[in-house]
Amino acid sequence: MDEYIQEMTPSGSGKKASVNTDSVEVMLLDDDKIDAEGHMLLSCLVMWCCNICFGLMAFFVANSSRHKSYEKMRRLIKISRYLNVVGVLVTCIILSVFLALYFTHNLGNYLPYKRVE
């Protein structure tokens, strides 16, 4: 194990690496942090392009997660992600139903203009 640590330590850096084999500590690095701003941006895109209700709910959930503990932040970001996905799926389903009804001539009688055939 000591040879592996010496290989990983840059030579001439003056730093020593030590390992305590009795316990393992896990530290959060900057890469492990959750990006709440990215999820807020995704919520804005869903709100503007797909579904304003689900996008707005996801935005508020992602915004409220910014100053919470790590576990609460992870949970709220997950909820925000699910709300975004549901918003996109609901919009796709509504659009598919509308287009199916329109092209099968069942919706043509309810539109404010006459369909030209």
N, CA, C and O atoms as a MOPAC input file, in Angstrom:
PM7 MOZYME 1SCF
protein

 N      0.81500 1    -1.19100 1     0.00000 1
 C      0.00000 1     0.00000 1     0.00000 1
 C      0.86200 1     1.26100 1     0.00000 1
 O      0.52500 1     2.24800 1    -0.65400 1
 N      1.98500 1     1.22600 1     0.74000 1
 C      2.84300 1     2.39800 1     0.81300 1
 C      3.48500 1     2.71500 1    -0.52800 1
 O      3.70100 1     3.88300 1    -0.85200 1
 N      3.79600 1     1.67500 1    -1.31700 1
 C      4.37400 1     1.92900 1    -2.63600 1
 C      3.37200 1     2.62400 1    -3.54300 1
 O      3.74000 1     3.48800 1    -4.33900 1
 N      2.08400 1     2.23800 1    -3.41800 1
 C      1.04100 1     2.86100 1    -4.24000 1
 C      0.89100 1     4.32600 1    -3.87500 1
 O      0.71900 1     5.16800 1    -4.75600 1
 N      0.95300 1     4.64500 1    -2.58100 1
 C      0.83300 1     6.03800 1    -2.14800 1
 C      2.02100 1     6.83900 1    -2.64400 1
 O      1.85600 1     7.98200 1    -3.07200 1
 N      3.20600 1     6.27000 1    -2.59700 1
 C      4.37900 1     6.98200 1    -3.06400 1
 C      4.31200 1     7.22300 1    -4.56200 1
 O      4.78900 1     8.24900 1    -5.04700 1
 N      3.71800 1     6.28000 1    -5.30700 1
 C      3.56400 1     6.48300 1    -6.74900 1
 C      2.57500 1     7.60000 1    -7.04200 1
 O      2.75000 1     8.34700 1    -8.00400 1
 N      1.54100 1     7.71800 1    -6.22400 1
 C      0.52000 1     8.73000 1    -6.46600 1
 C      0.96000 1    10.12400 1    -6.02000 1
 O      0.42000 1    11.12000 1    -6.50200 1
 N      1.94100 1    10.21200 1    -5.09600 1
 C      2.41600 1    11.50200 1    -4.61100 1
 C      3.44200 1    12.04300 1    -5.59700 1
 O      4.40700 1    11.34800 1    -5.91700 1
 N      3.25600 1    13.27700 1    -6.09000 1
 C      4.22300 1    13.83700 1    -7.02800 1
 C      5.58500 1    13.99100 1    -6.36400 1
 O      5.68300 1    14.45100 1    -5.22600 1
 N      6.62500 1    13.60600 1    -7.07500 1
 C      7.96600 1    13.69700 1    -6.50800 1
 C      8.40300 1    15.16000 1    -6.44200 1
 O      8.15400 1    15.94500 1    -7.35700 1
 N      9.04700 1    15.49500 1    -5.35600 1
 C      9.53400 1    16.85800 1    -5.20100 1
 C      8.47200 1    17.83900 1    -4.75400 1
 O      8.75600 1    19.03300 1    -4.66200 1
 N      7.26300 1    17.38900 1    -4.47200 1
 C      6.22600 1    18.33200 1    -4.07500 1
 C      6.29000 1    18.67000 1    -2.59700 1
 O      5.70300 1    19.65900 1    -2.15800 1
 N      7.00300 1    17.85200 1    -1.82400 1
 C      7.12700 1    18.11000 1    -0.40300 1
 C      5.89700 1    17.69600 1     0.38100 1
 O      5.84500 1    17.91300 1     1.59200 1
 N      4.91600 1    17.11100 1    -0.26500 1
 C      3.69200 1    16.67600 1     0.39800 1
 C      3.77100 1    15.18500 1     0.66200 1
 O      4.26800 1    14.41700 1    -0.16200 1
 N      3.28400 1    14.79700 1     1.80100 1
 C      3.23400 1    13.38200 1     2.13000 1
 C      1.78200 1    12.94300 1     2.16200 1
 O      0.91100 1    13.66100 1     2.65500 1
 N      1.54000 1    11.79100 1     1.64700 1
 C      0.19300 1    11.22100 1     1.68300 1
 C      0.15000 1    10.19100 1     2.79100 1
 O      1.06900 1     9.38400 1     2.93700 1
 N     -0.92300 1    10.21900 1     3.57500 1
 C     -1.06800 1     9.21200 1     4.61900 1
 C     -2.46400 1     8.61300 1     4.52600 1
 O     -3.43200 1     9.27600 1     4.15300 1
 N     -2.52800 1     7.34500 1     4.87500 1
 C     -3.79500 1     6.63600 1     4.80400 1
 C     -4.05400 1     5.99400 1     6.15500 1
 O     -3.19000 1     5.31000 1     6.70300 1
 N     -5.23200 1     6.21400 1     6.68100 1
 C     -5.64100 1     5.54700 1     7.90200 1
 C     -6.48800 1     4.35600 1     7.49100 1
 O     -7.58500 1     4.52700 1     6.95900 1
 N     -5.99300 1     3.15500 1     7.73100 1
 C     -6.70300 1     1.96800 1     7.27700 1
 C     -7.79600 1     1.53200 1     8.24200 1
 O     -8.55900 1     0.61600 1     7.93600 1
 N     -7.88400 1     2.18600 1     9.42400 1
 C     -8.91400 1     1.81900 1    10.39800 1
 C    -10.29500 1     2.34000 1    10.00700 1
 O    -11.29800 1     1.67100 1    10.25700 1
 N    -10.36000 1     3.50600 1     9.40700 1
 C    -11.65300 1     4.08400 1     9.03400 1
 C    -11.52900 1     4.74100 1     7.66700 1
 O    -10.43700 1     5.07100 1     7.20400 1
 N    -12.65900 1     4.91500 1     7.05200 1
 C    -12.69900 1     5.52900 1     5.72500 1
 C    -13.54400 1     6.78900 1     5.82500 1
 O    -14.67300 1     6.74700 1     6.31400 1
 N    -13.01000 1     7.89000 1     5.37300 1
 C    -13.74000 1     9.13900 1     5.36200 1
 C    -14.10000 1     9.48400 1     3.92900 1
 O    -13.28300 1     9.34800 1     3.01900 1
 N    -15.30500 1     9.92300 1     3.74500 1
 C    -15.75500 1    10.34800 1     2.42700 1
 C    -15.99800 1    11.84600 1     2.49000 1
 O    -16.78800 1    12.33100 1     3.30000 1
 N    -15.31100 1    12.56100 1     1.63100 1
 C    -15.48400 1    14.01200 1     1.58500 1
 C    -16.11300 1    14.38000 1     0.25500 1
 O    -15.81400 1    13.78100 1    -0.77800 1
 N    -16.97900 1    15.36400 1     0.29700 1
 C    -17.59000 1    15.83800 1    -0.93300 1
 C    -16.63100 1    16.77200 1    -1.64200 1
 O    -16.15900 1    17.75100 1    -1.06400 1
 N    -16.35200 1    16.47100 1    -2.86600 1
 C    -15.52800 1    17.34300 1    -3.68700 1
 C    -16.44100 1    18.28100 1    -4.45300 1
 O    -17.66100 1    18.12200 1    -4.43400 1
 N    -15.85900 1    19.24800 1    -5.12100 1
 C    -16.66300 1    20.19100 1    -5.89300 1
 C    -17.43400 1    19.49800 1    -7.00900 1
 O    -18.50900 1    19.95500 1    -7.40000 1
 N    -16.88600 1    18.38500 1    -7.52900 1
 C    -17.56100 1    17.67200 1    -8.60800 1
 C    -18.81400 1    16.96500 1    -8.13000 1
 O    -19.71200 1    16.68400 1    -8.92400 1
 N    -18.88500 1    16.67100 1    -6.82500 1
 C    -20.03500 1    15.95400 1    -6.29100 1
 C    -21.20100 1    16.86700 1    -5.94400 1
 O    -22.28500 1    16.37700 1    -5.63100 1
 N    -21.01200 1    18.15900 1    -5.99000 1
 C    -22.09000 1    19.07900 1    -5.64400 1
 C    -23.15700 1    19.07200 1    -6.73200 1
 O    -22.86600 1    18.87000 1    -7.91100 1
 N    -24.37200 1    19.29100 1    -6.31900 1
 C    -25.49000 1    19.30200 1    -7.25600 1
 C    -25.65800 1    20.72000 1    -7.78300 1
 O    -25.59900 1    21.68600 1    -7.02200 1
 N    -25.86200 1    20.83500 1    -9.06200 1
 C    -25.99700 1    22.13000 1    -9.70900 1
 C    -27.46300 1    22.53200 1    -9.74100 1
 O    -28.19600 1    22.13300 1   -10.64500 1
 N    -27.89400 1    23.31600 1    -8.76600 1
 C    -29.29100 1    23.74400 1    -8.71300 1
 C    -29.60400 1    24.73200 1    -9.84100 1
 O    -30.72900 1    24.77400 1   -10.33800 1
 N    -28.61200 1    25.51900 1   -10.23800 1
 C    -28.85500 1    26.50600 1   -11.29400 1
 C    -29.15800 1    25.83100 1   -12.62600 1
 O    -29.97400 1    26.33000 1   -13.40100 1
 N    -28.51100 1    24.70800 1   -12.89800 1
 C    -28.79900 1    23.97600 1   -14.13000 1
 C    -30.22300 1    23.44200 1   -14.15900 1
 O    -30.88200 1    23.45700 1   -15.19800 1
 N    -30.68700 1    22.97600 1   -13.02000 1
 C    -32.06400 1    22.47800 1   -12.94800 1
 C    -33.07100 1    23.62000 1   -13.01900 1
 O    -34.17700 1    23.44800 1   -13.53100 1
 N    -32.68700 1    24.78400 1   -12.50600 1
 C    -33.56700 1    25.95500 1   -12.63900 1
 C    -33.66800 1    26.37400 1   -14.10300 1
 O    -34.74400 1    26.75400 1   -14.56600 1
 N    -32.56400 1    26.30900 1   -14.82900 1
 C    -32.58100 1    26.63000 1   -16.26000 1
 C    -33.44100 1    25.63600 1   -17.03200 1
 O    -34.21300 1    26.03100 1   -17.90600 1
 N    -33.31300 1    24.35500 1   -16.71400 1
 C    -34.15500 1    23.34400 1   -17.35200 1
 C    -35.63300 1    23.60700 1   -17.05900 1
 O    -36.47900 1    23.44800 1   -17.93900 1
 N    -35.94000 1    24.00500 1   -15.83100 1
 C    -37.31500 1    24.31400 1   -15.46800 1
 C    -37.84200 1    25.51200 1   -16.25800 1
 O    -39.00300 1    25.53800 1   -16.66600 1
 N    -36.97800 1    26.49700 1   -16.46600 1
 C    -37.38900 1    27.65700 1   -17.27600 1
 C    -37.68400 1    27.24200 1   -18.71300 1
 O    -38.66300 1    27.70300 1   -19.30000 1
 N    -36.84900 1    26.37800 1   -19.28500 1
 C    -37.08800 1    25.91300 1   -20.65200 1
 C    -38.39300 1    25.12800 1   -20.74900 1
 O    -39.15000 1    25.29500 1   -21.70500 1
 N    -38.65900 1    24.27300 1   -19.76300 1
 C    -39.91400 1    23.52300 1   -19.76100 1
 C    -41.08700 1    24.48800 1   -19.60300 1
 O    -42.12100 1    24.32300 1   -20.25000 1
 N    -40.92700 1    25.49600 1   -18.74300 1
 C    -42.00500 1    26.45800 1   -18.51700 1
 C    -42.29900 1    27.25900 1   -19.78300 1
 O    -43.46500 1    27.48300 1   -20.10900 1
 N    -41.27500 1    27.68800 1   -20.49400 1
 C    -41.48400 1    28.52000 1   -21.67900 1
 C    -41.89500 1    27.72300 1   -22.90000 1
 O    -42.67100 1    28.21600 1   -23.71800 1
 N    -41.39600 1    26.50100 1   -23.04700 1
 C    -41.60300 1    25.75600 1   -24.28500 1
 C    -42.67100 1    24.67100 1   -24.18900 1
 O    -43.30700 1    24.35500 1   -25.19500 1
 N    -42.88100 1    24.10500 1   -23.03500 1
 C    -43.76000 1    22.93400 1   -22.95900 1
 C    -44.98200 1    23.16600 1   -22.08700 1
 O    -46.10200 1    23.23700 1   -22.59200 1
 N    -44.77800 1    23.28100 1   -20.79800 1
 C    -45.90000 1    23.27800 1   -19.87200 1
 C    -45.60900 1    24.26100 1   -18.75500 1
 O    -44.71100 1    24.04400 1   -17.94100 1
 N    -46.37200 1    25.34200 1   -18.72000 1
 C    -46.08800 1    26.39600 1   -17.75300 1
 C    -46.34100 1    25.94400 1   -16.31700 1
 O    -45.62900 1    26.37000 1   -15.40700 1
 N    -47.33000 1    25.09800 1   -16.09700 1
 C    -47.65500 1    24.66200 1   -14.72800 1
 C    -46.53500 1    23.81400 1   -14.13000 1
 O    -46.04000 1    24.12000 1   -13.04600 1
 N    -46.13600 1    22.75900 1   -14.82300 1
 C    -45.09900 1    21.87700 1   -14.29600 1
 C    -43.74000 1    22.57000 1   -14.28400 1
 O    -42.94600 1    22.35200 1   -13.36800 1
 N    -43.46200 1    23.39500 1   -15.27900 1
 C    -42.19800 1    24.12300 1   -15.31100 1
 C    -42.06800 1    25.09300 1   -14.15800 1
 O    -40.99600 1    25.22200 1   -13.56600 1
 N    -43.16300 1    25.78300 1   -13.83100 1
 C    -43.15000 1    26.73300 1   -12.71900 1
 C    -42.99400 1    26.00900 1   -11.38100 1
 O    -42.24700 1    26.45800 1   -10.51100 1
 N    -43.69600 1    24.89700 1   -11.22000 1
 C    -43.54200 1    24.11800 1    -9.98800 1
 C    -42.10800 1    23.60600 1    -9.85300 1
 O    -41.52800 1    23.67800 1    -8.77000 1
 N    -41.53500 1    23.09300 1   -10.93500 1
 C    -40.16300 1    22.58400 1   -10.89400 1
 C    -39.16600 1    23.70000 1   -10.60000 1
 O    -38.17700 1    23.48100 1    -9.90200 1
 N    -39.42100 1    24.89800 1   -11.13200 1
 C    -38.53600 1    26.03300 1   -10.87300 1
 C    -38.53500 1    26.39800 1    -9.39600 1
 O    -37.47300 1    26.61800 1    -8.81300 1
 N    -39.71400 1    26.46400 1    -8.78600 1
 C    -39.78600 1    26.82300 1    -7.37300 1
 C    -39.16900 1    25.74700 1    -6.48100 1
 O    -38.54300 1    26.06700 1    -5.47000 1
 N    -39.33800 1    24.48400 1    -6.84300 1
 C    -38.72700 1    23.40700 1    -6.06000 1
 C    -37.20000 1    23.46800 1    -6.18300 1
 O    -36.49300 1    23.32300 1    -5.18500 1
 N    -36.68800 1    23.68100 1    -7.39900 1
 C    -35.23300 1    23.77100 1    -7.59200 1
 C    -34.67000 1    25.00700 1    -6.89900 1
 O    -33.56800 1    24.95900 1    -6.35300 1
 N    -35.40300 1    26.10000 1    -6.91600 1
 C    -34.95100 1    27.32900 1    -6.26400 1
 C    -34.92500 1    27.17200 1    -4.75000 1
 O    -34.03200 1    27.70000 1    -4.08800 1
 N    -35.88700 1    26.45800 1    -4.20100 1
 C    -35.92700 1    26.28600 1    -2.74200 1
 C    -34.83800 1    25.33700 1    -2.25400 1
 O    -34.55900 1    25.29400 1    -1.05600 1
 N    -34.22300 1    24.58400 1    -3.14300 1
 C    -33.19700 1    23.62000 1    -2.73600 1
 C    -31.81800 1    24.24300 1    -2.62900 1
 O    -30.87800 1    23.56100 1    -2.22000 1
 N    -31.66300 1    25.49000 1    -2.97400 1
 C    -30.33000 1    26.08500 1    -3.08700 1
 C    -29.58300 1    26.19000 1    -1.76600 1
 O    -28.36100 1    26.04100 1    -1.75400 1
 N    -30.26000 1    26.43700 1    -0.66700 1
 C    -29.56500 1    26.65700 1     0.60200 1
 C    -29.93300 1    25.59900 1     1.63500 1
 O    -30.01700 1    25.89500 1     2.82700 1
 N    -30.15100 1    24.38600 1     1.18700 1
 C    -30.50000 1    23.28100 1     2.07300 1
 C    -29.28800 1    22.38300 1     2.27400 1
 O    -28.24500 1    22.57800 1     1.65000 1
 N    -29.43700 1    21.41400 1     3.13800 1
 C    -28.36900 1    20.43700 1     3.33500 1
 C    -28.26300 1    19.56300 1     2.08200 1
 O    -29.13400 1    19.59600 1     1.21200 1
 N    -27.19000 1    18.78800 1     2.00900 1
 C    -26.92400 1    18.01600 1     0.80000 1
 C    -28.03400 1    17.01100 1     0.51700 1
 O    -28.46900 1    16.88800 1    -0.62800 1
 N    -28.49900 1    16.29200 1     1.53100 1
 C    -29.53500 1    15.27800 1     1.31600 1
 C    -30.85900 1    15.90900 1     0.90300 1
 O    -31.53100 1    15.40400 1     0.00400 1
 N    -31.23800 1    17.00900 1     1.55200 1
 C    -32.48700 1    17.69600 1     1.17500 1
 C    -32.37700 1    18.27600 1    -0.22400 1
 O    -33.33600 1    18.25000 1    -0.99600 1
 N    -31.20800 1    18.79700 1    -0.54100 1
 C    -30.99300 1    19.36300 1    -1.87700 1
 C    -31.11600 1    18.27900 1    -2.93700 1
 O    -31.74700 1    18.48600 1    -3.97400 1
 N    -30.51300 1    17.12400 1    -2.67900 1
 C    -30.61700 1    16.00900 1    -3.63200 1
 C    -32.06000 1    15.59700 1    -3.84100 1
 O    -32.47900 1    15.35700 1    -4.97400 1
 N    -32.82300 1    15.51400 1    -2.76600 1
 C    -34.22800 1    15.10400 1    -2.85400 1
 C    -35.05600 1    16.13600 1    -3.62200 1
 O    -35.86900 1    15.76900 1    -4.47000 1
 N    -34.85500 1    17.42300 1    -3.32900 1
 C    -35.62400 1    18.46000 1    -4.01700 1
 C    -35.26000 1    18.56100 1    -5.49300 1
 O    -36.13200 1    18.79500 1    -6.32900 1
 N    -33.98900 1    18.38900 1    -5.82100 1
 C    -33.57500 1    18.41900 1    -7.22700 1
 C    -34.17200 1    17.23500 1    -7.97600 1
 O    -34.54700 1    17.35900 1    -9.14200 1
 N    -34.26000 1    16.08600 1    -7.30800 1
 C    -34.87500 1    14.91700 1    -7.94100 1
 C    -36.35400 1    15.17700 1    -8.21800 1
 O    -36.86000 1    14.81600 1    -9.28100 1
 N    -37.04200 1    15.79700 1    -7.27300 1
 C    -38.45400 1    16.15500 1    -7.47200 1
 C    -38.58600 1    17.13900 1    -8.62500 1
 O    -39.48600 1    17.01000 1    -9.45500 1
 N    -37.69300 1    18.12000 1    -8.68000 1
 C    -37.71700 1    19.10200 1    -9.77000 1
 C    -37.51100 1    18.42800 1   -11.12100 1
 O    -38.17400 1    18.76900 1   -12.10100 1
 N    -36.59100 1    17.47300 1   -11.16900 1
 C    -36.33900 1    16.74600 1   -12.42100 1
 C    -37.57700 1    15.96000 1   -12.85200 1
 O    -37.93300 1    15.95600 1   -14.03100 1
 N    -38.23300 1    15.29400 1   -11.89400 1
 C    -39.45600 1    14.54400 1   -12.21900 1
 C    -40.56400 1    15.46600 1   -12.70800 1
 O    -41.28300 1    15.12100 1   -13.64500 1
 N    -40.71300 1    16.63500 1   -12.08700 1
 C    -41.73400 1    17.58700 1   -12.53800 1
 C    -41.44800 1    18.05700 1   -13.96400 1
 O    -42.37800 1    18.21700 1   -14.75500 1
 N    -40.18100 1    18.28000 1   -14.30100 1
 C    -39.82200 1    18.67800 1   -15.67000 1
 C    -40.16700 1    17.58800 1   -16.67000 1
 O    -40.71900 1    17.86700 1   -17.73400 1
 N    -39.84100 1    16.34100 1   -16.32900 1
 C    -40.12600 1    15.22800 1   -17.24100 1
 C    -41.63400 1    15.05500 1   -17.41300 1
 O    -42.11400 1    14.84200 1   -18.52600 1
 N    -42.37600 1    15.14500 1   -16.31600 1
 C    -43.83400 1    15.01200 1   -16.40200 1
 C    -44.41800 1    16.14100 1   -17.23900 1
 O    -45.34100 1    15.91100 1   -18.02000 1
 N    -43.89900 1    17.35400 1   -17.09200 1
 C    -44.38000 1    18.47500 1   -17.89700 1
 C    -44.18000 1    18.25300 1   -19.38600 1
 O    -45.07000 1    18.54400 1   -20.18600 1
 N    -43.01800 1    17.74100 1   -19.76100 1
 C    -42.75400 1    17.46900 1   -21.17700 1
 C    -43.64800 1    16.33500 1   -21.67900 1
 O    -44.19100 1    16.41700 1   -22.78000 1
 N    -43.80300 1    15.27800 1   -20.88000 1
 C    -44.62900 1    14.13500 1   -21.29700 1
 C    -46.10400 1    14.52200 1   -21.43200 1
 O    -46.76600 1    14.11300 1   -22.38600 1
 N    -46.61600 1    15.30000 1   -20.49300 1
 C    -48.01800 1    15.73700 1   -20.56800 1
 C    -48.23900 1    16.57000 1   -21.82900 1
 O    -49.25300 1    16.41100 1   -22.50800 1
 N    -47.30400 1    17.45000 1   -22.14100 1
 C    -47.43200 1    18.26300 1   -23.35300 1
 C    -47.39400 1    17.39500 1   -24.60300 1
 O    -48.16300 1    17.62500 1   -25.53700 1
 N    -46.51900 1    16.40800 1   -24.63500 1
 C    -46.44900 1    15.50600 1   -25.79500 1
 C    -47.73500 1    14.69800 1   -25.95400 1
 O    -48.20800 1    14.50000 1   -27.07300 1
 N    -48.29600 1    14.23800 1   -24.85800 1
 C    -49.54600 1    13.46600 1   -24.92000 1
 C    -50.69200 1    14.34200 1   -25.40300 1
 O    -51.46300 1    13.92900 1   -26.26900 1
 N    -50.81100 1    15.54700 1   -24.85300 1
 C    -51.88100 1    16.46200 1   -25.27800 1
 C    -51.73600 1    16.80300 1   -26.75700 1
 O    -52.72100 1    16.81900 1   -27.49500 1
 N    -50.51500 1    17.07400 1   -27.18400 1
 C    -50.27900 1    17.39200 1   -28.59400 1
 C    -50.58900 1    16.20100 1   -29.49300 1
 O    -51.15100 1    16.37400 1   -30.57500 1
 N    -50.23300 1    15.00300 1   -29.06400 1
 C    -50.51200 1    13.80200 1   -29.85600 1
 C    -52.00800 1    13.55400 1   -29.98200 1
 O    -52.49500 1    13.21400 1   -31.06000 1
 N    -52.73400 1    13.72000 1   -28.88800 1
 C    -54.18800 1    13.53300 1   -28.92600 1
 C    -54.83400 1    14.57600 1   -29.82800 1
 O    -55.71200 1    14.25400 1   -30.62900 1
 N    -54.40000 1    15.82200 1   -29.69700 1
 C    -54.95500 1    16.88600 1   -30.53700 1
 C    -54.70400 1    16.60800 1   -32.01900 1
 O    -55.61100 1    16.73900 1   -32.84100 1
 N    -53.47000 1    16.22400 1   -32.35700 1
 C    -53.15900 1    15.94900 1   -33.76200 1
 C    -53.89600 1    14.72300 1   -34.28300 1
 O    -54.33400 1    14.70400 1   -35.43300 1
 N    -54.03700 1    13.70000 1   -33.44600 1
 C    -54.77200 1    12.50400 1   -33.87000 1
 C    -56.23300 1    12.83400 1   -34.12900 1
 O    -56.80900 1    12.38600 1   -35.12100 1
 N    -56.82600 1    13.60900 1   -33.25100 1
 C    -58.22700 1    13.99900 1   -33.46400 1
 C    -58.38000 1    14.91700 1   -34.67200 1
 O    -59.35500 1    14.81600 1   -35.41600 1
 N    -57.41600 1    15.81000 1   -34.86300 1
 C    -57.50000 1    16.73400 1   -35.98500 1
 C    -57.40200 1    16.00200 1   -37.31700 1
 O    -58.16500 1    16.28400 1   -38.24100 1
 N    -56.46700 1    15.06600 1   -37.41500 1
 C    -56.28000 1    14.38300 1   -38.68700 1
 C    -57.28400 1    13.26600 1   -38.93000 1
 O    -57.36300 1    12.75200 1   -40.04500 1
 N    -58.03100 1    12.88800 1   -37.94500 1
 C    -59.11100 1    11.91700 1   -38.17700 1
 C    -60.44800 1    12.61000 1   -38.36700 1
 O    -61.48700 1    11.94900 1   -38.35600 1
 N    -60.44900 1    13.91700 1   -38.54000 1
 C    -61.63100 1    14.73200 1   -38.84400 1
 C    -62.64000 1    14.79100 1   -37.70600 1
 O    -63.75400 1    15.27100 1   -37.91800 1
 N    -62.30700 1    14.33400 1   -36.53100 1
 C    -63.24000 1    14.43400 1   -35.41300 1
 C    -63.16200 1    15.77600 1   -34.72500 1
 O    -64.10600 1    16.17500 1   -34.04300 1
 N    -62.06700 1    16.47400 1   -34.88700 1
 C    -61.89100 1    17.74900 1   -34.21600 1
 C    -62.22500 1    18.91800 1   -35.13500 1
 O    -62.35300 1    20.05000 1   -34.66800 1
 N    -62.36400 1    18.67000 1   -36.40300 1
 C    -62.59700 1    19.73400 1   -37.36800 1
 C    -63.86200 1    20.52500 1   -37.11900 1
 O    -63.90400 1    21.71000 1   -37.45100 1
 N    -64.89000 1    19.92900 1   -36.55500 1
 C    -66.14300 1    20.63100 1   -36.29700 1
 C    -66.03500 1    21.59600 1   -35.13100 1
 O    -66.85500 1    22.50600 1   -35.00700 1
 N    -65.04700 1    21.41700 1   -34.28000 1
 C    -64.92800 1    22.24900 1   -33.08600 1
 C    -63.94300 1    23.39600 1   -33.24000 1
 O    -63.81100 1    24.21600 1   -32.33100 1
 N    -63.25600 1    23.47200 1   -34.35800 1
 C    -62.30200 1    24.53500 1   -34.59100 1
 C    -63.03300 1    25.77800 1   -35.06500 1
 O    -64.10000 1    25.67000 1   -35.67100 1
 N    -62.47400 1    26.97400 1   -34.79900 1
 C    -63.15500 1    28.22000 1   -35.18600 1
 C    -63.11500 1    28.51200 1   -36.68600 1
 O    -63.74200 1    29.47200 1   -37.13600 1
 N    -62.41000 1    27.72400 1   -37.45200 1
 C    -62.36200 1    27.92200 1   -38.90200 1
 C    -62.71800 1    26.61700 1   -39.58800 1
 O    -62.64300 1    25.54100 1   -38.99500 1
 N    -63.09700 1    26.73000 1   -40.81400 1
 C    -63.46300 1    25.54400 1   -41.59800 1
 C    -62.22200 1    24.95100 1   -42.24800 1
 O    -61.35000 1    25.66400 1   -42.74400 1
 N    -62.17300 1    23.66200 1   -42.22900 1
 C    -61.04700 1    22.95300 1   -42.85000 1
 C    -61.29100 1    22.82900 1   -44.34500 1
 O    -62.37300 1    22.43000 1   -44.77700 1
 N    -60.28200 1    23.17300 1   -45.12600 1
 C    -60.39000 1    23.10100 1   -46.57800 1
 C    -59.95900 1    21.70900 1   -47.00100 1
 O    -58.88100 1    21.24500 1   -46.62900 1
 N    -60.81200 1    21.03700 1   -47.78600 1
 C    -60.47600 1    19.68300 1   -48.25400 1
 C    -60.30200 1    19.65100 1   -49.73600 1
 O    -60.01700 1    18.59500 1   -50.30200 1

